[in-house]
Amino acid sequence: MTKCYVLVNQKGGVGKTTTAINLAAYLAQLGQKVLLVDLDPQANATSSLGIDKNKVESGVYEALLAETPPDDSVLHSAKLKLALLPASPALAGAEVELVNVLARESRLRRALKPFEKLYDYVLIDCPPSLGLLTVNGLVAAQRVIIPVQAEYLALEGLGALAHTIARVRAALNPGLTIRGVVITMYDGRTALAQQVAEEVKRHFPGKVFKTFIPRSVRLAEAPSHGVPISAYAPASPGGVAYKALAQELLEGDAHQDGEHSQE
């Protein structure tokens, strides 16, 4: 069964897209069939994989507005063994255009339905907001991954985010659960980073991934080369961390699946 994850945080600059790209790439490297969905009008995930967002002929926008079958829009990287449903600048208008559309919160879920048996993992990278596009991501997914930067201000929006997830669960997607929180840009040498990590653990008890993503120059450089860290600098601290995160996710999912099969 396809596992659909949405990566969400309304605060920008927390490493959300970096996490989406590199988690997807390492899951693919570890033998999973992976589709990355770029739901952000900034199209950073698309650009970071070497695709010119201004030359995307069809992608998430067309899938949401039902103008193009979504499987016609998916791009495949043989090198990375990764599939991408790209974004384009047109996506910026989607929130306005969807306002009067029937079942507007469920458009992405409907668009992704044909992919249910084609991929092991679908990862949705949301924009840094709690608007209609993000709600579409939350309705389409089964589980939420929340990247949180190891800095004090990153804590400020977590309450609002948790509230939004709870509202979506109650009204639109009762099966939605928080799979985990990823601590990003972590510098263990600073007391502040350690304090933020402890505070996040108090906010989300038992939900914080053991793997912390360190600050890394190589992680910042990789998008300019159009490849994930797995293809740019896999031996760097960021590369090692994201591979460990992918392995932790896989092992946790296998454990959860085993528990469910025994129930």
C-alpha positions as CSV (number, residue, x, y, z in Angstrom):
1,M,0.0,0.0,0.0
2,T,1.3,3.5,-0.9
3,K,2.3,5.6,2.0
4,C,1.5,9.3,1.4
5,Y,3.3,11.8,3.5
6,V,2.9,15.6,3.6
7,L,5.8,17.8,4.8
8,V,4.3,20.9,6.3
9,N,5.3,23.9,8.3
10,Q,3.9,27.4,7.8
11,K,7.2,29.0,8.7
12,G,9.6,29.4,5.8
13,G,13.3,28.6,5.9
14,V,13.0,25.5,8.2
15,G,14.4,23.0,5.7
16,K,11.1,21.6,4.6
17,T,11.8,21.4,0.9
18,T,15.4,20.2,1.6
19,T,13.9,17.5,3.7
20,A,11.3,16.5,1.1
21,I,13.9,16.3,-1.7
22,N,16.6,14.4,0.2
23,L,14.2,12.1,2.0
24,A,12.6,11.2,-1.3
25,A,16.0,10.7,-2.9
26,Y,17.3,8.4,-0.2
27,L,14.1,6.4,0.0
28,A,14.5,5.8,-3.8
29,Q,18.1,4.8,-3.3
30,L,17.0,2.4,-0.6
31,G,14.8,0.6,-3.1
32,Q,11.5,2.3,-2.7
33,K,9.4,3.6,-5.6
34,V,9.0,7.3,-4.8
35,L,6.9,10.2,-6.2
36,L,7.7,13.7,-5.0
37,V,4.9,16.2,-5.4
38,D,5.8,19.9,-5.5
39,L,2.8,21.7,-4.1
40,D,4.7,25.0,-3.5
41,P,4.2,27.8,-6.0
42,Q,7.8,28.8,-5.4
43,A,8.6,25.4,-7.1
44,N,11.8,25.1,-5.1
45,A,11.7,21.3,-5.1
46,T,11.3,21.3,-8.9
47,S,14.2,23.7,-9.4
48,S,16.4,21.8,-6.9
49,L,16.0,18.7,-9.1
50,G,17.3,20.5,-12.1
51,I,14.0,21.3,-13.7
52,D,13.3,24.9,-15.0
53,K,10.0,25.8,-13.4
54,N,9.3,28.3,-16.1
55,K,9.4,25.5,-18.7
56,V,7.0,23.1,-16.9
57,E,4.2,22.4,-19.4
58,S,2.0,20.5,-17.0
59,G,2.3,19.6,-13.4
60,V,0.5,20.0,-10.0
61,Y,-1.5,23.1,-11.2
62,E,-3.0,21.2,-14.2
63,A,-3.6,18.1,-12.0
64,L,-5.5,20.3,-9.4
65,L,-7.6,22.0,-12.0
66,A,-8.3,18.7,-13.8
67,E,-7.0,20.0,-17.1
68,T,-4.4,17.2,-17.6
69,P,-4.3,13.6,-16.3
70,P,-1.7,13.7,-13.5
71,D,0.3,10.7,-14.9
72,D,0.9,12.8,-18.1
73,S,2.7,15.4,-15.9
74,V,5.1,13.2,-13.9
75,L,8.8,13.5,-14.7
76,H,11.1,10.6,-14.2
77,S,14.8,10.6,-13.3
78,A,16.5,7.4,-14.3
79,K,19.7,8.5,-12.5
80,L,17.9,9.2,-9.2
81,K,15.2,6.5,-9.7
82,L,12.8,9.2,-8.6
83,A,9.5,10.6,-10.0
84,L,8.4,14.2,-9.7
85,L,5.1,15.9,-10.2
86,P,6.5,19.4,-10.7
87,A,5.3,22.9,-9.9
88,S,5.2,26.0,-12.0
89,P,4.5,29.7,-11.4
90,A,0.9,29.1,-12.5
91,L,0.4,27.3,-9.2
92,A,0.4,30.7,-7.4
93,G,-3.1,31.3,-8.8
94,A,-4.5,28.0,-7.8
95,E,-5.7,29.0,-4.4
96,V,-7.9,31.8,-5.9
97,E,-9.1,29.6,-8.7
98,L,-10.1,26.7,-6.4
99,V,-12.2,28.9,-4.1
100,N,-15.4,28.2,-6.0
101,V,-14.6,24.6,-7.0
102,L,-16.6,21.8,-5.6
103,A,-14.8,19.8,-2.9
104,R,-11.8,22.1,-3.3
105,E,-9.9,20.7,-0.3
106,S,-9.9,17.2,-1.9
107,R,-8.6,18.1,-5.4
108,L,-5.1,16.8,-4.8
109,R,-6.3,13.6,-3.2
110,R,-8.4,12.9,-6.3
111,A,-5.5,13.8,-8.6
112,L,-3.2,11.4,-6.8
113,K,-5.7,8.5,-6.8
114,P,-4.2,6.9,-10.0
115,F,-0.8,6.6,-8.3
116,E,-2.0,4.6,-5.3
117,K,-0.5,1.3,-6.5
118,L,2.4,2.7,-8.6
119,Y,4.6,4.0,-5.7
120,D,5.7,2.9,-2.3
121,Y,5.9,6.5,-1.1
122,V,4.4,9.8,-2.1
123,L,5.9,12.8,-0.5
124,I,4.1,16.2,-0.8
125,D,6.1,19.4,-0.3
126,C,3.7,22.1,0.8
127,P,4.1,25.9,0.7
128,P,5.1,27.8,3.9
129,S,1.5,28.7,4.7
130,L,-1.7,27.2,6.1
131,G,-3.7,28.1,3.0
132,L,-5.8,26.0,0.6
133,L,-2.8,24.3,-1.1
134,T,-1.5,23.1,2.3
135,V,-5.0,21.9,3.3
136,N,-5.1,19.9,0.0
137,G,-1.8,18.3,1.0
138,L,-3.1,17.4,4.5
139,V,-6.3,15.9,3.0
140,A,-4.4,13.9,0.4
141,A,-1.9,12.4,2.9
142,Q,-2.1,9.7,5.6
143,R,0.7,11.0,7.7
144,V,2.4,14.3,8.4
145,I,6.1,15.1,8.8
146,I,7.0,18.4,10.4
147,P,10.5,19.9,9.8
148,V,11.4,22.3,12.6
149,Q,14.5,24.4,12.6
150,A,16.5,24.3,15.8
151,E,16.0,28.0,16.6
152,Y,13.7,29.6,19.1
153,L,11.4,31.4,16.6
154,A,10.7,28.1,14.9
155,L,8.6,27.1,17.9
156,E,6.2,29.9,17.6
157,G,3.9,28.5,14.9
158,L,3.8,24.9,16.1
159,G,0.6,25.4,18.1
160,A,-1.3,26.8,15.1
161,L,0.0,24.0,12.9
162,A,-1.1,21.3,15.3
163,H,-4.5,23.0,15.5
164,T,-4.8,23.1,11.7
165,I,-3.9,19.4,11.5
166,A,-6.5,18.6,14.2
167,R,-9.2,20.5,12.3
168,V,-8.4,18.8,9.0
169,R,-8.5,15.4,10.8
170,A,-11.9,16.2,12.3
171,A,-13.6,17.6,9.2
172,L,-11.9,16.2,6.1
173,N,-9.3,13.4,6.8
174,P,-10.0,11.3,9.9
175,G,-7.1,9.0,9.2
176,L,-4.5,11.8,9.3
177,T,-1.7,11.3,11.9
178,I,1.5,13.1,12.7
179,R,4.3,10.6,11.8
180,G,7.1,12.7,13.3
181,V,9.0,15.9,13.7
182,V,12.4,16.4,12.0
183,I,14.8,18.7,13.8
184,T,16.8,20.6,11.1
185,M,19.8,22.9,11.0
186,Y,20.9,21.5,14.3
187,D,24.1,22.5,15.9
188,G,24.7,20.4,19.0
189,R,27.4,22.8,20.2
190,T,24.9,25.4,21.2
191,A,22.7,25.3,24.3
192,L,19.9,27.0,22.3
193,A,19.6,24.2,19.8
194,Q,19.5,21.6,22.6
195,Q,16.8,23.6,24.4
196,V,14.7,23.9,21.2
197,A,15.0,20.2,20.6
198,E,13.8,19.5,24.2
199,E,10.9,21.9,23.8
200,V,9.8,20.2,20.5
201,K,9.9,16.9,22.3
202,R,7.5,18.3,24.9
203,H,5.2,19.6,22.2
204,F,5.2,16.3,20.4
205,P,6.0,13.5,22.9
206,G,7.3,10.3,21.2
207,K,7.0,11.9,17.8
208,V,10.5,13.4,17.2
209,F,12.8,11.5,14.9
210,K,16.0,10.4,16.5
211,T,18.0,11.6,13.5
212,F,18.7,15.3,13.7
213,I,19.7,17.1,10.5
214,P,22.9,19.3,11.0
215,R,23.7,22.6,9.5
216,S,25.6,21.8,6.3
217,V,27.1,23.9,3.6
218,R,26.8,21.0,1.2
219,L,23.0,20.8,1.7
220,A,22.8,24.5,0.8
221,E,25.0,24.0,-2.3
222,A,23.3,20.9,-3.8
223,P,20.1,22.6,-5.2
224,S,22.3,24.9,-7.3
225,H,23.6,21.8,-9.0
226,G,20.1,20.4,-9.6
227,V,20.6,17.2,-7.5
228,P,19.8,16.0,-4.0
229,I,22.6,15.6,-1.5
230,S,22.7,11.8,-2.2
231,A,24.1,12.7,-5.7
232,Y,26.2,15.7,-4.7
233,A,27.9,15.0,-1.4
234,P,26.6,11.7,0.1
235,A,29.5,11.5,2.6
236,S,28.9,15.0,4.0
237,P,27.2,15.3,7.4
238,G,23.9,16.3,5.7
239,G,24.1,13.4,3.3
240,V,24.8,10.9,6.1
241,A,22.0,12.4,8.2
242,Y,19.3,12.3,5.5
243,K,20.2,8.7,4.6
244,A,19.9,7.8,8.3
245,L,16.5,9.6,8.4
246,A,15.2,7.6,5.4
247,Q,16.3,4.4,7.1
248,E,14.7,5.4,10.4
249,L,11.4,6.2,8.5
250,L,11.5,2.8,6.7
251,E,12.2,0.9,9.8
252,G,9.5,2.7,11.8
253,D,7.0,2.1,9.0
254,A,7.8,-1.6,8.8
255,H,7.4,-1.8,12.5
256,Q,4.0,-0.1,12.4
257,D,2.8,-2.2,9.5
258,G,3.8,-5.3,11.5
259,E,1.8,-4.1,14.5
260,H,-1.3,-3.4,12.3
261,S,-1.1,-6.9,10.7
262,Q,-1.2,-8.5,14.1
263,E,-4.3,-6.6,15.2
